[in-house]
Amino acid sequence: MSDESIKDITIIGAGPSGLFTAFEAGMHEASVRIIDSLPESGGQLSALYPEKYIFDVPGFTRITAKDLARNLFGQANQFSPELRLNETVVSIVDKISSEGPAQTLFEVSTDKGVYLSKAIIIAAGLGAFKPRSLGLPEVGRFEGNSVHYFIREKGYFKGKDVIIVGGGDSALDWVINLIDTARGVTLVHRKDTFRAHPNTIQQIGELAKRGRIKILTPFEVKEVYGDEAIKGIRIIDGTGKEADLRADALLLMLGFTSDLGPIEKWGLDIDDSRIKVNLNMETNRKGVFAVGDIANYPGKLKLILTGFSDGARAVKSALPYIRPGDKVRHVHSTSLKIFSKTS
Ligand SMILES: Cc1cc2nc3c(=O)[nH]c(=O)nc-3n(C[C@H](O)[C@H](O)[C@H](O)COP(=O)(O)OP(=O)(O)OC[C@H]3O[C@@H](n4cnc5c(N)ncnc54)[C@H](O)[C@@H]3O)c2cc1C
């Protein structure tokens, strides 16, 4: 591998934190490689709730998750980072640099290749995440055609009878988001109470009163049946009462399990399934930083906006590993030539 392939910073994870970190790195003229195991950038925004509105990103009264992901990519891409999708990082190993011991170098191995980098910023969110299913073996054969865990395009559900299973924010948000697209929306939940934002619960109650949606609680899904695609489900309550519901699509919004997977073996201090960092985003390994949902420090909030701030700090902390001996200076975007061209 030639020296040209050495990047200043390798960012593991192309979620909102990773993308904004890449932008910040570009502001400091650092070369960047971003690696993500998912087929598209955006992390949870693209994979879990692309059509949902986000209201707490500064500067936007509201923005859909997929638009925010697209904007963040565009912002980072002004500096042309190398983006490697569909690739999972399995290990990071310290290397002795030909420039001597003052220059840290890491060998980053993925399931597809090996790359060299002067610093590492881990923006891996929850690690590899997997949606929870129903525990019914027959569900597997309908997955991807009529049983869904994520929604990419609302239009796919146009004119369909949709059953949503779950009682959290995702389930309730999608009930509200799909009523104008689907022919009918039914919400099935195993408890009588929901674990969602009080405003959302109130909205759901009003929609049910007006007959716009059906809510069936406390019911569990006992059976899912159909031929090529699902035709319906059988539900059961605690007293043994059963009912059949017709369905063209079943959305299982039961949350997801996350797994740090290979990251747990990278010799990092892990606290509450997250990587322990100090306020400079430094982990216990020199030259390795963590930002966003995966980073844990006192007072940490798992929000998009905290990931942005983490990214700015991590890049600043990484600079001495990229250009040892250089004085770290603060950069405002308004001072950079690249932006003055577009204004
Ligand atoms: C339904 C829902 C609604 C939400 N609503 C809001 C909201 O309104 N406002 C808000 O601020 N926050 C919200 N959040 C939280 C927000 O999405 C997260 O805080 C944010 O996505 C964290 O960004 P991140 O970049 O740190 O991690 P992520 O978005 O999780 O991205 C991490 C990326 O790292 C990749 N990765 C992991 N391990 C590896 C590996 N070993 N190799 C390569 N790639 C790897 C993953 O594939 C993923 O793409 C919501 C979350 C959910 C689930």
Ligand as a Chemical Component Dictionary entry (heavy atoms), coordinates in Angstrom:
data_LIG
# 
_chem_comp.id                   LIG 
_chem_comp.type                 NON-POLYMER 
_chem_comp.pdbx_formal_charge   0 
_chem_comp.three_letter_code    LIG 
# 
loop_
_chem_comp_atom.comp_id 
_chem_comp_atom.atom_id 
_chem_comp_atom.alt_atom_id 
_chem_comp_atom.type_symbol 
_chem_comp_atom.charge 
_chem_comp_atom.model_Cartn_x 
_chem_comp_atom.model_Cartn_y 
_chem_comp_atom.model_Cartn_z 
_chem_comp_atom.pdbx_ordinal 
LIG C1  C1  C 0 -36.827 6.807  15.841 1  
LIG C2  C2  C 0 -35.757 7.767  16.254 2  
LIG C3  C3  C 0 -36.025 9.122  16.280 3  
LIG C4  C4  C 0 -35.037 10.043 16.649 4  
LIG N1  N1  N 0 -35.348 11.365 16.657 5  
LIG C5  C5  C 0 -34.382 12.268 16.981 6  
LIG C6  C6  C 0 -34.667 13.674 16.980 7  
LIG O1  O1  O 0 -35.795 14.085 16.681 8  
LIG N2  N2  N 0 -33.657 14.539 17.332 9  
LIG C7  C7  C 0 -32.384 14.095 17.673 10 
LIG O2  O2  O 0 -31.513 14.931 17.951 11 
LIG N3  N3  N 0 -32.105 12.775 17.701 12 
LIG C8  C8  C 0 -33.060 11.846 17.355 13 
LIG N4  N4  N 0 -32.759 10.512 17.376 14 
LIG C9  C9  C 0 -31.394 10.112 17.777 15 
LIG C10 C10 C 0 -30.399 10.335 16.617 16 
LIG O3  O3  O 0 -30.827 9.644  15.457 17 
LIG C11 C11 C 0 -29.009 9.854  17.043 18 
LIG O4  O4  O 0 -28.607 10.624 18.158 19 
LIG C12 C12 C 0 -28.016 10.035 15.893 20 
LIG O5  O5  O 0 -28.373 9.272  14.768 21 
LIG C13 C13 C 0 -26.620 9.631  16.356 22 
LIG O6  O6  O 0 -25.771 9.825  15.278 23 
LIG P1  P1  P 0 -24.376 9.034  15.160 24 
LIG O7  O7  O 0 -23.778 9.488  13.867 25 
LIG O8  O8  O 0 -23.624 9.203  16.420 26 
LIG O9  O9  O 0 -24.780 7.479  15.063 27 
LIG P2  P2  P 0 -25.664 6.702  14.001 28 
LIG O10 O10 O 0 -26.691 7.548  13.376 29 
LIG O11 O11 O 0 -26.123 5.466  14.725 30 
LIG O12 O12 O 0 -24.619 6.266  12.867 31 
LIG C14 C14 C 0 -23.590 5.356  13.187 32 
LIG C15 C15 C 0 -23.106 4.689  11.895 33 
LIG O13 O13 O 0 -21.953 3.880  12.209 34 
LIG C16 C16 C 0 -21.987 2.694  11.431 35 
LIG N5  N5  N 0 -21.164 1.658  12.082 36 
LIG C17 C17 C 0 -21.334 1.107  13.318 37 
LIG N6  N6  N 0 -20.352 0.208  13.556 38 
LIG C18 C18 C 0 -19.563 0.195  12.430 39 
LIG C19 C19 C 0 -18.385 -0.535 12.048 40 
LIG N7  N7  N 0 -17.790 -1.414 12.888 41 
LIG N8  N8  N 0 -17.856 -0.326 10.797 42 
LIG C20 C20 C 0 -18.443 0.566  9.942  43 
LIG N9  N9  N 0 -19.547 1.286  10.250 44 
LIG C21 C21 C 0 -20.080 1.107  11.485 45 
LIG C22 C22 C 0 -23.473 2.356  11.395 46 
LIG O14 O14 O 0 -23.756 1.531  10.264 47 
LIG C23 C23 C 0 -24.134 3.748  11.292 48 
LIG O15 O15 O 0 -24.383 4.111  9.956  49 
LIG C24 C24 C 0 -33.738 9.577  17.022 50 
LIG C25 C25 C 0 -33.452 8.202  16.996 51 
LIG C26 C26 C 0 -34.445 7.305  16.624 52 
LIG C27 C27 C 0 -34.120 5.843  16.606 53 
# 
loop_
_chem_comp_bond.comp_id 
_chem_comp_bond.atom_id_1 
_chem_comp_bond.atom_id_2 
_chem_comp_bond.value_order 
_chem_comp_bond.pdbx_ordinal 
LIG C1  C2  SING 1  
LIG C2  C3  SING 2  
LIG C2  C26 DOUB 3  
LIG C3  C4  DOUB 4  
LIG C4  N1  SING 5  
LIG C4  C24 SING 6  
LIG N1  C5  DOUB 7  
LIG C5  C6  SING 8  
LIG C5  C8  SING 9  
LIG C6  O1  DOUB 10 
LIG C6  N2  SING 11 
LIG N2  C7  SING 12 
LIG C7  O2  DOUB 13 
LIG C7  N3  SING 14 
LIG N3  C8  DOUB 15 
LIG C8  N4  SING 16 
LIG N4  C9  SING 17 
LIG N4  C24 SING 18 
LIG C9  C10 SING 19 
LIG C10 O3  SING 20 
LIG C10 C11 SING 21 
LIG C11 O4  SING 22 
LIG C11 C12 SING 23 
LIG C12 O5  SING 24 
LIG C12 C13 SING 25 
LIG C13 O6  SING 26 
LIG O6  P1  SING 27 
LIG P1  O7  DOUB 28 
LIG P1  O8  SING 29 
LIG P1  O9  SING 30 
LIG O9  P2  SING 31 
LIG P2  O10 DOUB 32 
LIG P2  O11 SING 33 
LIG P2  O12 SING 34 
LIG O12 C14 SING 35 
LIG C14 C15 SING 36 
LIG C15 O13 SING 37 
LIG C15 C23 SING 38 
LIG O13 C16 SING 39 
LIG C16 N5  SING 40 
LIG C16 C22 SING 41 
LIG N5  C17 SING 42 
LIG N5  C21 SING 43 
LIG C17 N6  DOUB 44 
LIG N6  C18 SING 45 
LIG C18 C19 SING 46 
LIG C18 C21 DOUB 47 
LIG C19 N7  SING 48 
LIG C19 N8  DOUB 49 
LIG N8  C20 SING 50 
LIG C20 N9  DOUB 51 
LIG N9  C21 SING 52 
LIG C22 O14 SING 53 
LIG C22 C23 SING 54 
LIG C23 O15 SING 55 
LIG C24 C25 DOUB 56 
LIG C25 C26 SING 57 
LIG C26 C27 SING 58 
# 
